[in-house]
Amino acid sequence: MKETTYLKEEEFLSPYAMKSKDTRGRMREETPCTMRTEFQRDRDRIIYSKAFMRLKNKTQVFFSPEGDHYRTRLTHTLDVSQVARSIARALSLNEDLAEAIALGHDLGHTPFGHAGERCLDKLSGHFAHNEQSLRVVDVLEKEGHGLNLTFEVRDGILNHKMSLHPATLEGQAVSLADRISYISHDIDDAVRAGMLTIDELPKDAVEILGKTTSARINTTIQSIARASEGKNEVTMEPYVYTALSDLRKYMFERVYLAPTALKEEKTALNMLSAMYDYFSKNKDELPERYIILLDRFSLDTVICDYISSMTDRYAVYKFEEIFVPKSFFVK
């Protein structure tokens, strides 16, 4: 029963950890579960959501890669969850809360990765995937009723970007885990794609962090444990954080904003822009569940809801359905 979990948390978790019994609760009151804590319930709700299942067909970095071992938005999310749990365990934080935040942090991501995000931001005037992830769990899931998650999970989802400030240490752990994960596994994918080699990475950063994904993750988690133990914050030793930041800068220069990536991005942006314009002029052709939202939200917001929910393959399918003439045979 969950009372046993409460007792274990009181005995073993850090005084700075978020205890499950101390949650600030949900936007709408519900009958508590007799077995699971509220954070465990949130984790389960996210895993079984439609938005979570769609992550398997959303781009992480490479559009429609040829090969089975490139990361997707789903595998990235699982990576973040594992790293966040490891950090939480090392610092005696609430692993259930960290896991729930990690599993939900990218639910609002667009098709075609950050290229799609930049496109919707430009078209609508403002779009950010962290805010959309919160909108997914608050509004869009469960046919417009949302998942009704706890304050702490919602806060962690909204504030997982490094420029923001989560209210819990578990949220801070997820924020760092996100950066650790995408930098590490994006290097693997870039090497696999032939865009760079390990020997081309900044030598000082590699010397500190290691050459492999496992080495980089191990180094950064240990650094966080040393720098954060007994403190009311989750941070990393400055020299390790600098090395990680140097790798991130290098990846932007060589991979994320490389000519090859920008060429693919242009194609994706043209597709999303065309669909955005089309639905702006033909709102009645939105799916019924989105048309209903027009009673509560602006057309721009609802179009962003629809397009951002698409997987890469569905975005291509929908574009073809709208704009590519159908072939026919004369009998």
N, C-alpha and C positions, 0 to 999 in steps of 0.2 A: 504494500500500500504506500501511497505517497507520503504518509506521515513518517515512514522509515527514511525516505529520501530527505525530508526536512531535517530529521535528526542527524543524518550523515553530513548534510551541508553545514549545519551548525558546528559540528565537531571538526570537520576536515577542511572546509573551505577558508580561504583568506578572509580577514575582516573587511577587505575591500571588495570582495566578490559580491555579485548580486544573488541573494538567496531567493529561491523560488517562491517561498511564502510571502516575500516582501514586494512582489510585483505590484506595480501601480494599476494593474488590471486592464480590462478591455474597454473599448468604446461603448459596447453594449453588454450588459450583464448577462451571464449565462450560468447554468447549473454546473458546478465544478465536477470534474471527473474524480471518481473515488480512487483510481489507481495512478493516473499520470499527473504530474505537475503541469502548470499552465504552459511552461516553456516546452515541455515534451509534447503537449497537445499542438502547440504552434508548429513545431518541427513536423509532426505528422500531417497537419493540414497543408503545409507547403509542399511536402513530398507528393501528396496525392492531388495537387492542383493541376489544372490543364496547362497553366503557364510554365510550370516546372517541367512537364513532359515535353513541351515544345522546345526547350533549350537544347535538346539533342540534335536538332537540325538548324541551329543558329550559329553563324560564323563566330569564331574567336578572333582569328587574324586572317587566315587564308580562305578566300572564296572558293567553294566547291573544289576542294583539293582532291587530287588523284592519290588515293592511299587511305588505308583504314586507321592510321595511327596519328593523324593530325588532331589537335585539340578542337573541341567544339565548346560552345558556351556551357553545356552540361558538364563535360569533363573538367572544365575550368572551375565550375562551381563545386564539384566534388573535391578538387584539389584544395580550394580555399577552405572548405569545411574541415578537411583533414589537418591542414596546417593550423587552422584556428583552434581546433580541439587540442592539438599538441601544445600550443602556446598556453591555452587555458589550463591544461593538466599540469604543465610545468610551474605555473604561477598559482595553482590551487584556486582557479576561477570556476565559474559555473559552465561546464562543458555543454550542457543541454542548451543554454541560452546562446553560447557562441555558435553552436551547430545550427540552430534555427536561423540566426541572423545570416550566417554564411550561405545557407541553402536558399534564402530568399533574396540575397543582395542584388542579383542580376535578373530577376524575373521580368523587369520592364525593358530589357535590352531589345534593340531593334534587329531586324535582319541585316546582314552584311556588317556586323560589328559596329565600331565607332564611326565608320563611314556613314552608316544609316542614321546614327544619332546626330551627326553633324548636319546631315541633310534635313532631318525633321526640325532641328533647331533653327535652321535658316528659313525654312518654309513657313513655320508656324510663329516665329518670333521668339519662342523659348521652348526647348525640350532638353531634359536631362534624364539619363537612364535611372539614376538613383531616385529621383522624384517619381518617375514612371513606375519603378518597382514598388514604391509605397502605394501608388494609385492602383496598381494591380491587386495588391492584397486588401486594400481598403474598399475598393469600388468594383473592379472589373470581374474578379473571380465570383463564382457562385451566382451567375446571372445577375450581376449588379448589386449583390448584397455584401460582397467582400468576405474575407476570411475571419474578420474580427479578431485580429491578433493582439497580443499584449503590447503595452506601451514600449517596453524595453526592446522587443524584437522589431517593432515598427521604427523606433528611434535608430537602432543599429542599421537597418536597411537604408533608411534615408541618409544617414551620416557616414556611410562606409568609405566615401572618398577621402583621400588623405588631407584635403584642404578643410575638412569639416571636423566636428568634435562630438563624437558619440557620448551619451550620458553615462554609459557603463564601461567598465574595463573590458568586458567581453566584446562590446562593440569596437573598442580600440584594437583588440586582438584581431578581429575580423578585418579591420581596415589595413593593418600591417600584413595580414595573411594574404589579402587580395594582391597587394603589390608584390610580395615575395613570389606568389604563385605565377602570376602572369609573366613576370620578367623571366623566371626560370624556365617555364614550359614553352614560352614563345621563342626562346633561344633554341630549344630542341627542334621546334617546328621549322625555324628558319634554316637551321643546319640541314635538316632533312630535305628541305625544298631547294637546297643549293644556293641560298642567298648569302651565306657566310660560312666560315669555318670557326671552330673553337679557337684556333690559333690567332684569329683576327680580333678576338674580343680584347678590350682594354686589359693589358697585362697586370697592372696594379690591382684592378678589381678581381681578376681571376685568382691572383695570388692570395687574396684575402678570403674570397668566397668559395673558390674551388671551380673545377672544370665541368662538373656534372650537376644535373638537377638535384640529385640527392645530397650532394656536398653543399650546394648553395642553400638548400632548405635547412639542412642540419646546422650549418654555420649561423644562419640568421636566427633560427629558433634558440640556439644556445646563447647567442648574443642578447636576445630579448630577455631570456631567463636571468642572465647575469645583471643586465641593466635595470630590470624591473622588480626583482625580488624585494618584497617588503615595502614596496612603494605604491602609492595610489595613482599610478599611471602605467601604461604599457608602452615601452619605448625600446629603442635599440641603441647599442653603443655607437657613438658618433662615427668612428672610423669604418664600421661595418655598414652603417646607413649610407655613408658617403660612397662606398664601393657599390652598393646596390643602386644608388642614384646615378652613378657613372654608367652602369650597365643599362639602366633605363634610358638615359640620354643617347647612348650608342644605338639602342634598338630603334629609337625614333628616327635617327639619322639613316640607319642602314636598312631598316625593315618597314616600320610603320608608315614612314613618309617617303619611302624609296620610289623611284619612277615606276617600277613594276606595280607596286601596290596602288599608287595614285591612278594608274591607267585603269586598273580593275575598279577602283573606287568611282571613277567617272562614269563607268557603265552602270554601276549600282545606283548612283545618284540620279542619273537620267531616268532610270526605271521608277524609282520612288517619287521623283518630282512629277513625272507624268501621271502616276496614279493619284498623287495628292491633288493635282489640278483637276483630274477627272472627277473625283468624289466631291470636290468643292463645288462643281457645277452639276453633279448628279447625286445629291445626298440620298435620294430614295433608293439608290442601288447599293447602299451600304447594307450589310446583314441586319436582320430585324433586331438583334440584341443590341446593336449599336444605334440604330434609329431611335430606339426607346430612350437611349441616353441623351438624345437631343433635347428632351424636355428639361434636363437638369444642367447640361453643359453646352458650351459653344461648339459650333461645327468644326472649327480648327482642332479643338481638344479631342473630339470624338474621332476625327480622321486620324489623328496621331495615335489614339488608342488602337484603332484597327490596323494601321500599317505597322506600328511597333510590335503588335502581337504576332505578325506573320513570321514564319520560318523563311529561310532563304529560298527553299524550293517552292513554297507556296507563293512567295512574292513573285518569282519567275512565272509560275503558273497563272497567277492573277493578271500579271502584265500581259501575257500572251492572250489570255481570254478576252481582255478589254481591247487590245490594240492590234493583234495579229489577225489578219483576215482568215476566216475558216475556209479550208479547201472543200471542194464538193465535186461530185461526179454527175455528169449529165447522163441520164438513163435513155 
